[in-house]
Amino acid sequence: MAAFPSGFLWGCATSAYQIEGSPLADGAGPSIWHRFAHTPGLMRDAETGDIACDHYRRFKDDVALMKRLGMQAYRFSVSWSRILPDGTGRVNQAGVDFYSRLVDELRANGIEPFVTLYHWDMPAALDDKGGWLNRDSAEWFAEYASVLFRALDGRVTKWATLNEPWVVTDGGYLFGALAPGHRNLFETPIASRNLMRAHGAAVRAYRETGRHEIGLVVNIEPKYPASESPEDLAATRRATAYMNEQYLDPAMLGRCPPELRDVFGEAWTDWSDDDLAAVRQPIDFLGINYYTRAVTRDDPAAWPVRTATVRQDGAFYTETGWEVYPQGLVDTLVWIKQRYGDIPLYITENGVALADAPVENGRLHDPQRIEYLRQHLLALHQAIAAGVDVRGYMVWSLLDNLEWSLGFSKRFGIVHVDRQTQERTLKDSAEYYSRIIASHGRAL
Ligand SMILES: N#[N+]C[C@@H]1[C@@H](O)[C@H](O)[C@@H](O)[C@@H]2O[C@H]12
């Protein structure tokens, strides 16, 4: 296997609410996820992020674990409400100091910090003011981002504004499975627009003071028509526009996919030229989160996109019900290059939830996760060989963690976490990934 490009970054990814615990420690304010998780009936097994992986207190041990595995980069998110407990205004220096210590610990161990500003945990105080439905949210976000740019830029050289805006709106405003738990078709496009306005405002703020790189992280799920029927082809177009183009088109092309008018109907209002211009800010990279594909058919009853995913006979499906389809990563990366140009890309998440075996004698055998990683890294190498400028790969995830409203039922980690003791145990996949890093991909 030919090596990956020189300078290619091998790392792992997590997010604040999923691993940190101690959500209200040292002056932090509650986030919408703290509020959602403490609302009875919304979380599987009534789990919360109150402890999670206790990373807030154990971060030095976790950085040592990354060092042992040879990680070159670590993608993590900052909890907005640790920095600004009320969402705006008063800065909680203890919160800034925690992330400053984490960044210094990473750099002291030769691991590059890769910071996500927003991984879904808006301060509850701002949700009380309308959250992403309030047009002021763009300015709120830029204020928060600027506090971090001033405190950390230089020690942090790669910033991402948002993580998966599609999940924030589809889960948080349309279907209600995620915080803040709304189910409102009319709110959804409003939240989408303000999220992207916030992205643009933060990028503009970064250009005033920042000296390094800033980008956007999106989840892409390539859609393949179940048949060549006009209905299935149209459904595939709607699904592609709704999930894969809805955020990238404004950010990269300064326009919205026309199919969104069909998807949202009377809930849709065209973006103003000013909003389109404000969102389309030059960025330094795109982060792509890839997990699976969707073979798509027309389903008139499936509100509001009117599509359904067709299960594939003979395919392997994960604990989250996702088809394992490495070719979809190749197709996604080639599509990004063709549609949006040769912008540098990072695979900012890729991984799999499996029904892991128990830990035995300090080991956990997870051959299926090894095979998942191997197949997707081979696919990634194929895309790079085809000319796609991919500069890094972050496995999701370092640790078994809180899978949002699914609680701890879905284990994505290459490191097992014992829920009672918090003991970390390397899975075989961690040792495998460590060998891949050490060989710069040649061991694939
Ligand atoms: N589900 N799932 C796993 C993973 C989730 O844990 C991350 O927080 C998200 O960024 C993205 O959805 C992917």
The ligand as an SDF file (V2000), in Angstrom:
LIG
                    3D

 13 14  0  0  0  0  0  0  0  0999 V2000
  -24.3820    8.7290   15.5440 N   0  0  0  0  0  0  0  0  0  0  0  0
  -23.3370    8.8970   15.6780 N   0  0  0  0  0  0  0  0  0  0  0  0
  -21.9660    9.0060   15.8390 C   0  0  0  0  0  0  0  0  0  0  0  0
  -21.4650   10.4810   15.7020 C   0  0  0  0  0  0  0  0  0  0  0  0
  -21.9510   11.3600   16.8580 C   0  0  0  0  0  0  0  0  0  0  0  0
  -21.6120   10.7630   18.1110 O   0  0  0  0  0  0  0  0  0  0  0  0
  -21.2340   12.6970   16.6990 C   0  0  0  0  0  0  0  0  0  0  0  0
  -21.4670   13.5440   17.8200 O   0  0  0  0  0  0  0  0  0  0  0  0
  -21.7530   13.4190   15.4520 C   0  0  0  0  0  0  0  0  0  0  0  0
  -20.8330   14.4530   15.1320 O   0  0  0  0  0  0  0  0  0  0  0  0
  -21.9480   12.4660   14.2600 C   0  0  0  0  0  0  0  0  0  0  0  0
  -23.0720   11.6800   14.2860 O   0  0  0  0  0  0  0  0  0  0  0  0
  -21.9060   11.0730   14.3860 C   0  0  0  0  0  0  0  0  0  0  0  0
  1  2  3  0
  2  3  1  0
  3  4  1  0
  4  5  1  0
  4 13  1  0
  5  6  1  0
  5  7  1  0
  7  8  1  0
  7  9  1  0
  9 10  1  0
  9 11  1  0
 11 12  1  0
 11 13  1  0
 12 13  1  0
M  CHG  1   2   1
M  END
$$$$
